[in-house]
């Protein structure tokens, strides 16, 4: 500790001595200048300080000029040797600034927050196409952006254009993540109704048409092969009109198919009773269960044929398409609160899930409509099996999720059915293959629907006439010849050569011969309805 203090004292003495020496030298220099110039002490100090400052400035100027001259001579070689990897890219981006920006879209997308203020949409990458209901903008977003940036801010974009979200339709490109097709409508969608399409338009459509899109073009799905449809929406929103238009288009698009109709409204689907394999106007869950049993039995039969074809290395059989359409489906999953009612509701739900899930591979499609798209209206295990979803106007997004799926609003460019104009009947959001389309169902005149039904019925009758002789065909001819809609087993069996007199055994033999389940008339008499026999003759495997 003592050594450190001694060393510190020595340093202090040395620094003090040096300072005294420097002052003595400076005083001596100033004295010499004073004597030489004959100036007073203050003047001598000022002249000396000014001279030193001027000399320092002159030295700095000379040094700076020499460095600039040297840098100018060495710059090309240095820049070439030390150019960073990003310089070429920066130069290219600088060159892009010379390309004119599309003023309208750039300003709109900057304002909407889709792109930054330093980004532009290039005019040479924009195509504008007027359509009869609005304008389609086809363009590329700046590099580093994708269609998702537009999707996230689509409501903002609509606001910048002075429109609502329903006025806009976004389509992503399949060849570039940057390409966007944006439709901006001039007026609210479906403000003016489009005329119903002609038969040739429906036939020319590539798939099954559901209705018009917002531009007036036909819209629908490419096929019902391995797909089913769930339609939800509040009451009086046009579901029945929509499904009547859909069935009409099915009759035109498919030359041969079988129709099973369960009409929960009792009169909503009556127009098509004439061509249905089976038509039931009822809201009784027991009727739904019976039809599900029949269709599931057909599914099992078709799967057996598929298995046999695979085992025997034969081509898979081609099945005739079957459509099972249920109006007011929620009523059939309800129960009356009793244990028997709950058991029946569970059976109906399980059989419906099985049909929708398993029947697709065998060519049987299901269409269900409900005016109560609530969580408990149609069981989740049934709803989850539908590939196609459609939702008409509902009061909230939560209700829309029931029809469209819980993750619907996380998909590309979703459309909220809660924003639809409830005064425009029959419009809804169709969600198929990951794409949302706002459509309005066709409103066909009754005369047009009846002409299609009559044509299909005439074709069915021709098929029956050309069918090979069989007990079933003979039974149909017998009822036709007598002008009867129903014939008891006791009369039909002897006419077909059954001699058994015991009622039970006679009924079994007749049922096996016809391959048709018997029914009952209003008095409870067992026998066969002409409609059931015709349906059996028309139905394939």
Buried (B, 14 or more C-beta within 10 A) or exposed (E): EEEEEEEEEEEEEEEEEEEEEEEEEEEEEBEEBBEEEEBEEEEBBEBBEEEEEEEEEEEEEEEEEEEEEEEEEEEEEEEEEEEEEEEEEEEEEEEEEEEEBBEBBBBBBBBBEBBEEEBBBBBEBBEEEEBEBBBBBBBBBBEEBBBBBBBEBBEBBBBBBEBBBBBBBBBBEEEEEBBBBBBBBEEBBBEEEBEBBEBEEBEEBEBBBBBBBBBBBBBBBEEBEEBBBBBBBBEEBBBBBBBBBBBBBBBBBBEEBBBBBBBBBEEBBBBBBBBBBBBBBBBEBEBBBBBBEBBBEBBEEBBEBBEEEEEEEEEEBEBBBBBBBBBBBBBBBBBEEEEEEEEBBEBBBBBBBBBBBBBBBBBBBBBBBBBBBEEEBBBEBBBEBBBBBBBBBBEEBEBBBBBBBEEBEEBEBBBBBBBBEBEBBBBBBBBBEEEBBBBBBBBBEEEBBEBBBEBBEEEBEEEBEEEEEEBBBBBBBBBEEEEBEBBBBBEBBBEBEBEBEEEEEBBEBBBEBBEBEBEEEEEEEBBBBBBBBBBBBBBBE
